Amino acid sequence: MEFHGVDVRKQFKRMRELAPEPYRAFLEFDAKAFAEGALPVKTKELIAVGIAHVTQCAWCIDAHTAKAVKAGATEKELAEVIFVAMAMAAGAAWSHGGLMLQSHEAHGSKAG
């Protein structure tokens, strides 16, 4: 698959060639993080889909949507995930407004 003009398979192969140990370690970590545990795989994949939308990773959206579907996620569940991701992203921007106002005050600007 190609995203942003990048041949993902070709470039991941190249990354593996250039840094085989970190590449292998990441894949092992990733497999453990997404393994069945206290949370079922479907839940983990739905979380990943939401995070992928917030981080705007097209490859992750595609990969984790496919894995979520394989784990039994429905179209309705996937749709709800998007709205949770939207709420989290908007909430983060909103709450950081307080940080911005505090920073504005700290830099000597007057209110209003």
N, C-alpha and C positions, 0 to 999 in steps of 0.2 A: 504494500500500500504506500501511497505517496501523500505526504502532508507538507504544506508550505514549500513545495518544490523539492522536497528531500526524499530520496529513495531510502525509506526507513530500514528495510532489510539489508541493503548494501552498507549503509552507514553504521548500523548496529554491528554488523560483521566486522567492519573496520575498527570500531571501538574495542571489540573483543580481541582483535589482533594486537592493537596498540597497548592495551592494559588488561591482559587476561585475568590476573588475580582479582583486581577490584571488580571486574565484570562478573566473574564467577561468584564472588562474595555477594554482590548485589542480587543476583538471581537466587541464590540460596536464601538470603534474607527475605526477599520478596515472596518466595514460596512459603516460608514459615509464617510471614505476616498474614498471608491470605489463606492459610490452612484452617480447616475446621477447628474450632476451639470454643471458648465461652460464647463467641458469636458465630452463627452459622455462616458458611461461605456466601450465601446469597446476601446477607446483611452487609458483610464486608465489601462485596462488590457494589452494592447500592451506595454505600458510603464513598467508595472510590469514584463512582460516577459523579456524585455531588462535588467532591473535591476537585475532580478533573474539570468540571465546569467553572469552578471558582478560580483555579489556576490557569484556565483556558488552554489546556493541553489537548489538542485535537486527537493525537495518537492515543492518549489515555482514555478519552471519551469513547473512541471506537473500541479499543481493546477491552475496557471494563464493562461497556454495554454488552458486548458479545459474551463476556464471562458471566455477567449478571443474568442474561437470558438463559445461558446454559445451566445456571444454578437455579433456575425457576422463576426469575423475576418477571412480572407482568408489565405490560405497557403502562398500566395505571400506576404501578409502583415507581417505574422509571420517571413518569411524568411528575409525580409528587416529589421525587428527589430533586428535580430541577427547581421547584418552588422553594424547597428547603434551602438549596444552594443560593438561590436568589435572595432569600431573606437573610441568610448569613452574610452574604457579601454586602447587601445594603445596610444591614445592622452594623457591620464593621466600619463602613464609611461614616455612618451616622455617629457611632460612639467615638470615632476618632475626631469628630468635630469638636468635642471638648478638649482634646489634646491640642488641636489647632488654636482654639481660643486661649488656652493657657499659654501656648507658645507666643501668641500675639501679645498677650499681656507681658510676658517675660522679656520681650524685645522692646519694651518701653512705649508701646503704642497706647494711646488713650482709648477708652471705651467709646463705641459709636463711631 
